[in-house]
Amino acid sequence: MERKKVLIVDDEQYIRQLVNKVLGRDYTVVEASDGEEAINITRQLMPDLILMDILMPKLDGYTACHEIKRDEATGAIPVVMITGG
């Protein structure tokens, strides 16, 4: 049985590592450090869930989420917005 994929999107490496450590036992975890990378990885890997920071360089979480949701191929993927502050 293939493990579910979770994409963690955060510009802070320690946040990605923490979430990966918690979820990595049960899920295949993929990481992105900004919104542009998140969109590209989402289109390539079609994760089952995306955990996305809001404030990031290049492309913020709101804009990246909008791009993912408006794409017919990726629009059904759940996106949970997270922020540290």
C-alpha angles and dihedrals in degrees: 000000000000116000119240116256123233121191114208113199117190134128090220110085094202091058091051090048093049094050090043091053092051098043101029094086093063105022140042102249123206123185136212127181100205143016096263091054090047092056092049094047091046092054092047102041105024097216120207093230137013123208105194134185117222104217111055138138124260095015125013124228095255093055093043091049090050091052092048093047096048092053109092092215095053104023096100094056109109114241121198113195115218132183138177098210 
